[in-house]
Structure formats: C-alpha cells, structure tokens
Amino acid sequence: MRIAIVNDMPLAVEALRRALSFEPAHQVVWVASNGLEAVQRCAELTPDLILMDLIMPVMDGVEATRQIMAETPCPIVIVTVDRQANVSRVFEAMGHGALDVVDTPALGVGNPKDAAAPLLRKILNIGWLVGQRGSRVRAEAPPQRVTGKRQRLVAIGSSAGGPAALEVLLKALPRDFPAAIVLVQHVDQVFAAGMAEWLSSASGLPVRLACEGEPPQTGVVLLAGTNHHIRLLKNGTLAYTAEPVNEIYRPSIDVFFESVASYWNGDAVGVLLTGMGRDGAQGLKLMREQGYLTIAQDQQSSAVYGMPKAAAAIDAAVEIRPLDRIAPRLLEVFAK
C-alpha cells in the first residue's frame, strides 16, 4: 500500500516509518510537515492511505482532511499522540471523512513490533475495506418478523463522515420523537462514550451508550459502545457479540440491520448514512425485504459516498434522500 505521512514532529514521522517497515508491502510515498503541504502533495500524487496528525502549524489535520476529501479523496487515518485530549478534533475530522484514529506508535518503549501492531491492524482493515476483498457468509436467512405490539425503531448506520451527519440528523428531531433510535457508527470503543456525550449535547435527544440486555427505548438514542457487534435478540433486547469474527469493521452495521430484520416486531426505518465501503448495504436490503422503509443518504450530501452507493446499487433503499430531508421524513412516517 502506498502511504503518506502528515506530521510536523520528526520523532513521530520516524516512529511511523519504523512501524510501517514491519510490513514490506507498505511504501511511504511522501511526507508532509503540515496540512497545507499535504493538500498540495495529495493533488500531485494521491496515495492509497494518509496517516494524518491533528495538531500542526500552517494548517491542522482537520482542515487538511476536509480539503483532501473534497478535492482528491482518499482513505485517511488520524494518528495522534493523545486521542483523549483531542476528542472533539477527532470527531471533526471524522465528520469530514477520516476513517479511523490510532495512537502514534511509541519509540524506544517495549517491543517495537507490538507497538506497531495497532496501526498495522488499522491499515490491514482499510486495505480490505477499500479493496472489498472477501465477503461475509450469512449462516441462514432471517425468519419472517411476527406482527406484535407496534413499537417504533429507527436503525441508523454510518461511518466516514458519520459524526457530522448524525449531528445534523439528530438536531432536526424533537425531544418528544416517538420512536427508539439505535446508532451504529464505525468508531473505536475508546471514543464511543465521548461521541455519545457530544451528540447528546448537540441535539435535543438524550444520547448514551447501549447497555447489554436493555431494549431500545422511545425517545432515547442508543449508540453501539464497544468493539463488538451489537444485535437485537429475539426477546427484543440488545446484546454485544464477538461473532461474526470475520467482519472488517466492529461494530458492523450489517450485523445490526440483519438482526432488526429478523427480530423486530414493530414499525421500523433503516437509515444508511455516509461512509466508505459496503457495510450496511446487505442489512438494509434485508430490512426492505421484510417490508420496512429503508433510506440511504444521497451522493451530494455524503462526505463519502460509499455505503449509501452500495445500498443504492443493490436496490436496498426504498428512498434516497439528502441528509437534511431524512429527519423530516422520519417525523412524517411516525406521525401516522
């Protein structure tokens, strides 16, 4: 994989070079010391992946991510020395299309190969995501849902660009929104609690992490909060599970959407927002086949038109809408 490094700290650049050297297939094609230089270099030679620092002179990583994703889009992973201290900036960068975040590998501490492992694992996942190599095998077709009490659920999946899109969508829903909402966003467990707090403060609805064994609750937004998948069980409660282990992204949107198609006994809407790859498309199609309304974000309003495009390609979405028209549609559906 051709990789670019954007970082103004020579020690950090050296740490990243050493980490990448453990995988012979990776080649550093250029290094930029600030965001502006990265934007210019990316226009000249767009790499397969950019490892982007957040805090830099001239132009920071957030603005550089925004400009690169608008002009010469390519996969971007935020690499920072202190993820917890930069939570808001990380969400901003992800809102502009950054795929993931990882700590800068430490130099001279412990086993260097162990220090490089988290970064190399992220790169491997992104290689699979971009290349679309392999596919998950579904064990069995979901059973037909059983009509019962008409509870209401909105199942939402998002990835690159998702935090900003979720903020827009949730802000447009009232405090008395008459349905439960469960969000599956591709984000590391270490950031999940901060993201829930951030979304809660930005919208009129309470947002918190989903707890093992609880059911979706009307008027409450539950966010998948671990590196395991979240799924709906037959008894109507939510559970975290390591299976299927061969899913590239954890939590997987497909896993959750498929469980909703299998076991939700009320009214539901599936919503697939901005993101790279195909996660969520098959699950959204299963929801449509079970008679649920399914919505995919349109290309113009998506930071990364990957997952919604995949859903549209297999006719998984009943409706394709710009981001600012999704919340009004939800209100229209559940007002009936």
C-alpha positions as semicolon CSV with decimal commas, in nm:
position;residue;x (nm);y (nm);z (nm)
1;M;0,000;0,000;0,000
2;R;0,132;0,349;-0,091
3;I;0,115;0,553;0,230
4;A;0,168;0,924;0,301
5;I;0,262;1,065;0,641
6;V;0,148;1,412;0,750
7;N;0,320;1,517;1,073
8;D;0,539;1,807;1,184
9;M;0,724;1,607;1,452
10;P;1,038;1,425;1,323
11;L;1,019;1,168;1,604
12;A;0,659;1,086;1,515
13;V;0,749;1,051;1,147
14;E;1,034;0,816;1,238
15;A;0,802;0,613;1,464
16;L;0,553;0,574;1,181
17;R;0,825;0,479;0,931
18;R;0,954;0,212;1,166
19;A;0,606;0,077;1,229
20;L;0,535;0,055;0,856
21;S;0,867;-0,122;0,795
22;F;0,729;-0,433;0,966
23;E;0,503;-0,481;0,663
24;P;0,709;-0,497;0,340
25;A;0,402;-0,430;0,125
26;H;0,378;-0,074;0,264
27;Q;0,570;0,207;0,096
28;V;0,596;0,566;0,221
29;V;0,547;0,775;-0,094
30;W;0,574;1,120;0,062
31;V;0,590;1,306;0,394
32;A;0,434;1,647;0,463
33;S;0,505;1,863;0,768
34;N;0,169;2,045;0,774
35;G;-0,182;2,020;0,637
36;L;-0,137;2,270;0,355
37;E;0,162;2,083;0,221
38;A;-0,039;1,760;0,246
39;V;-0,322;1,905;0,037
40;Q;-0,073;2,010;-0,230
41;R;0,120;1,682;-0,228
42;C;-0,204;1,481;-0,242
43;A;-0,311;1,668;-0,554
44;E;0,023;1,578;-0,716
45;L;0,027;1,215;-0,603
46;T;-0,278;1,071;-0,432
47;P;-0,170;0,783;-0,205
48;D;-0,367;0,474;-0,105
49;L;-0,377;0,597;0,255
50;I;-0,280;0,908;0,454
51;L;-0,166;0,894;0,818
52;M;-0,275;1,240;0,934
53;D;-0,169;1,422;1,251
54;L;-0,417;1,661;1,413
55;I;-0,212;1,945;1,560
56;M;0,023;2,107;1,308
57;P;0,135;2,457;1,204
58;V;0,001;2,640;0,896
59;M;-0,299;2,404;0,858
60;D;-0,418;2,143;1,108
61;G;-0,528;1,788;1,031
62;V;-0,899;1,865;1,050
63;E;-0,889;2,129;0,775
64;A;-0,647;1,923;0,569
65;T;-0,883;1,625;0,589
66;R;-1,173;1,845;0,478
67;Q;-0,986;1,981;0,178
68;I;-0,839;1,648;0,070
69;M;-1,175;1,468;0,091
70;A;-1,333;1,748;-0,113
71;E;-1,063;1,771;-0,380
72;T;-0,865;1,444;-0,405
73;P;-1,043;1,197;-0,175
74;C;-0,854;0,900;-0,035
75;P;-0,861;0,699;0,289
76;I;-0,733;0,897;0,590
77;V;-0,647;0,767;0,937
78;I;-0,588;1,019;1,213
79;V;-0,268;0,945;1,407
80;T;-0,222;1,140;1,729
81;V;-0,014;1,118;2,045
82;D;-0,316;1,180;2,270
83;R;-0,655;1,067;2,144
84;Q;-0,839;1,154;2,465
85;A;-0,715;1,515;2,467
86;N;-0,829;1,566;2,106
87;V;-1,172;1,402;2,106
88;S;-1,357;1,698;1,955
89;R;-1,097;1,738;1,678
90;V;-1,114;1,366;1,604
91;F;-1,493;1,389;1,558
92;E;-1,448;1,692;1,334
93;A;-1,200;1,506;1,116
94;M;-1,427;1,201;1,101
95;G;-1,711;1,431;1,007
96;H;-1,506;1,538;0,706
97;G;-1,440;1,177;0,605
98;A;-1,148;1,041;0,809
99;L;-1,200;0,667;0,853
100;D;-1,039;0,594;1,186
101;V;-0,797;0,707;1,455
102;V;-0,498;0,544;1,623
103;D;-0,224;0,643;1,868
104;T;0,121;0,728;1,734
105;P;0,344;0,422;1,789
106;A;0,592;0,476;2,075
107;L;0,965;0,483;2,002
108;G;1,200;0,303;2,238
109;V;0,929;0,161;2,464
110;G;0,880;-0,214;2,487
111;N;0,871;-0,439;2,183
112;P;0,866;-0,219;1,868
113;K;0,662;-0,476;1,675
114;D;0,397;-0,481;1,947
115;A;0,389;-0,101;1,943
116;A;0,332;-0,107;1,566
117;A;0,055;-0,369;1,579
118;P;-0,250;-0,138;1,635
119;L;-0,151;0,083;1,342
120;L;-0,079;-0,210;1,111
121;R;-0,411;-0,370;1,204
122;K;-0,597;-0,049;1,112
123;I;-0,416;-0,036;0,778
124;L;-0,496;-0,400;0,707
125;N;-0,866;-0,340;0,775
126;I;-0,870;-0,037;0,548
127;G;-0,696;-0,234;0,274
128;W;-0,974;-0,492;0,292
129;L;-1,237;-0,220;0,304
130;V;-1,108;-0,028;0,003
131;G;-1,027;-0,339;-0,196
132;Q;-1,353;-0,509;-0,099
133;R;-1,171;-0,839;-0,072
134;G;-1,372;-1,122;0,075
135;S;-1,728;-1,120;0,196
136;R;-1,917;-1,243;0,495
137;V;-2,115;-1,561;0,456
138;R;-2,459;-1,542;0,613
139;A;-2,537;-1,851;0,815
140;E;-2,907;-1,856;0,738
141;A;-3,185;-1,641;0,601
142;P;-3,364;-1,436;0,867
143;P;-3,708;-1,554;0,972
144;Q;-4,014;-1,351;0,886
145;R;-4,096;-1,096;1,154
146;V;-4,402;-1,159;1,366
147;T;-4,662;-0,890;1,398
148;G;-4,700;-0,780;1,757
149;K;-4,711;-0,460;1,958
150;R;-4,632;-0,175;1,723
151;Q;-4,317;-0,043;1,881
152;R;-4,117;0,202;1,672
153;L;-3,748;0,192;1,589
154;V;-3,504;0,387;1,373
155;A;-3,188;0,187;1,298
156;I;-2,906;0,411;1,173
157;G;-2,565;0,313;1,037
158;S;-2,278;0,549;0,950
159;S;-1,903;0,553;0,901
160;A;-1,667;0,811;0,745
161;G;-1,839;1,148;0,773
162;G;-2,088;0,999;1,016
163;P;-2,040;1,213;1,328
164;A;-2,124;1,535;1,144
165;A;-2,414;1,369;0,959
166;L;-2,556;1,227;1,282
167;E;-2,536;1,569;1,444
168;V;-2,740;1,722;1,161
169;L;-2,998;1,443;1,167
170;L;-3,048;1,433;1,544
171;K;-3,066;1,812;1,576
172;A;-3,367;1,806;1,345
173;L;-3,563;1,563;1,565
174;P;-3,774;1,692;1,857
175;R;-3,733;1,586;2,220
176;D;-4,065;1,400;2,201
177;F;-3,966;1,198;1,893
178;P;-4,200;0,895;1,915
179;A;-3,955;0,617;1,832
180;A;-3,645;0,449;1,970
181;I;-3,317;0,513;1,787
182;V;-3,013;0,284;1,775
183;L;-2,693;0,411;1,611
184;V;-2,407;0,201;1,478
185;Q;-2,110;0,421;1,393
186;H;-1,767;0,288;1,299
187;V;-1,572;0,425;1,595
188;D;-1,329;0,272;1,843
189;Q;-1,460;0,185;2,188
190;V;-1,228;0,445;2,342
191;F;-1,421;0,720;2,163
192;A;-1,775;0,586;2,194
193;A;-1,861;0,746;2,530
194;G;-1,721;1,082;2,417
195;M;-1,919;1,062;2,096
196;A;-2,243;0,985;2,281
197;E;-2,185;1,285;2,509
198;W;-2,100;1,507;2,212
199;L;-2,413;1,406;2,017
200;S;-2,631;1,442;2,326
201;S;-2,513;1,799;2,384
202;A;-2,559;1,882;2,016
203;S;-2,915;1,751;1,984
204;G;-3,239;1,770;2,176
205;L;-3,250;1,396;2,234
206;P;-3,061;1,209;2,508
207;V;-2,778;1,000;2,359
208;R;-2,596;0,734;2,559
209;L;-2,417;0,404;2,508
210;A;-2,635;0,097;2,464
211;C;-2,614;-0,143;2,760
212;E;-2,613;-0,520;2,736
213;G;-2,962;-0,662;2,787
214;E;-3,167;-0,343;2,752
215;P;-3,437;-0,288;2,489
216;P;-3,448;0,014;2,257
217;Q;-3,641;0,293;2,430
218;T;-3,873;0,552;2,277
219;G;-3,720;0,898;2,282
220;V;-3,371;0,772;2,365
221;V;-3,078;0,738;2,125
222;L;-2,858;0,436;2,198
223;L;-2,509;0,420;2,045
224;A;-2,320;0,094;1,999
225;G;-2,045;0,134;2,255
226;T;-1,789;-0,146;2,225
227;N;-1,561;-0,304;1,966
228;H;-1,801;-0,598;1,949
229;H;-2,105;-0,603;1,723
230;I;-2,444;-0,506;1,858
231;R;-2,754;-0,700;1,764
232;L;-3,120;-0,722;1,853
233;L;-3,221;-1,050;2,014
234;K;-3,547;-1,240;1,973
235;N;-3,667;-1,117;2,313
236;G;-3,632;-0,754;2,198
237;T;-3,320;-0,665;2,395
238;L;-2,979;-0,556;2,270
239;A;-2,665;-0,765;2,307
240;Y;-2,297;-0,734;2,221
241;T;-2,129;-1,024;2,043
242;A;-1,787;-1,103;1,902
243;E;-1,946;-1,307;1,622
244;P;-1,909;-1,295;1,329
245;V;-1,535;-1,264;1,384
246;N;-1,454;-1,206;1,016
247;E;-1,633;-0,871;0,994
248;I;-1,387;-0,597;0,891
249;Y;-1,547;-0,323;1,098
250;R;-1,660;-0,359;1,456
251;P;-1,932;-0,280;1,527
252;S;-2,083;-0,391;1,197
253;I;-2,388;-0,212;1,059
254;D;-2,488;-0,520;0,859
255;V;-2,497;-0,734;1,174
256;F;-2,734;-0,492;1,346
257;F;-2,959;-0,429;1,046
258;E;-2,990;-0,805;0,986
259;S;-3,093;-0,862;1,348
260;V;-3,359;-0,592;1,316
261;A;-3,491;-0,759;1,001
262;S;-3,501;-1,088;1,190
263;Y;-3,648;-0,997;1,525
264;W;-3,806;-0,651;1,546
265;N;-4,180;-0,685;1,599
266;G;-4,296;-0,331;1,536
267;D;-4,256;-0,047;1,287
268;A;-3,903;0,040;1,183
269;V;-3,700;0,253;0,945
270;G;-3,345;0,170;0,838
271;V;-3,117;0,463;0,756
272;L;-2,773;0,427;0,597
273;L;-2,557;0,738;0,603
274;T;-2,219;0,845;0,464
275;G;-1,929;0,600;0,477
276;M;-1,662;0,418;0,280
277;G;-1,712;0,057;0,178
278;R;-2,026;-0,155;0,173
279;D;-2,114;-0,217;0,538
280;G;-2,488;-0,182;0,592
281;A;-2,599;-0,232;0,233
282;Q;-2,692;-0,602;0,265
283;G;-2,853;-0,548;0,603
284;L;-3,058;-0,258;0,467
285;K;-3,173;-0,479;0,181
286;L;-3,291;-0,743;0,429
287;M;-3,488;-0,476;0,615
288;R;-3,650;-0,370;0,289
289;E;-3,737;-0,731;0,205
290;Q;-3,912;-0,756;0,543
291;G;-4,133;-0,462;0,448
292;Y;-3,957;-0,184;0,637
293;L;-3,893;0,162;0,497
294;T;-3,524;0,200;0,413
295;I;-3,346;0,529;0,341
296;A;-2,997;0,594;0,205
297;Q;-2,824;0,932;0,209
298;D;-2,773;1,084;-0,136
299;Q;-2,437;1,142;-0,303
300;Q;-2,435;1,520;-0,289
301;S;-2,478;1,540;0,088
302;S;-2,248;1,245;0,173
303;A;-1,891;1,314;0,285
304;V;-1,801;0,971;0,143
305;Y;-2,049;0,814;-0,098
306;G;-1,954;0,452;-0,045
307;M;-2,202;0,272;0,180
308;P;-2,511;0,457;0,050
309;K;-2,395;0,398;-0,307
310;A;-2,357;0,026;-0,235
311;A;-2,710;0,020;-0,095
312;A;-2,849;0,200;-0,398
313;A;-2,666;-0,039;-0,632
314;I;-2,846;-0,343;-0,489
315;D;-3,182;-0,166;-0,458
316;A;-3,168;-0,181;-0,078
317;A;-3,304;0,171;-0,027
318;V;-3,671;0,248;-0,080
319;E;-3,579;0,617;-0,077
320;I;-3,257;0,811;-0,143
321;R;-3,261;1,148;0,028
322;P;-3,031;1,443;0,105
323;L;-2,925;1,449;0,468
324;D;-3,143;1,744;0,564
325;R;-3,455;1,565;0,433
326;I;-3,414;1,245;0,634
327;A;-3,533;1,376;0,973
328;P;-3,849;1,536;0,824
329;R;-3,925;1,203;0,655
330;L;-3,889;1,018;0,987
331;L;-4,127;1,264;1,151
332;E;-4,373;1,215;0,866
333;V;-4,358;0,835;0,895
334;F;-4,404;0,819;1,270
335;A;-4,672;1,088;1,279
336;K;-4,910;0,846;1,109
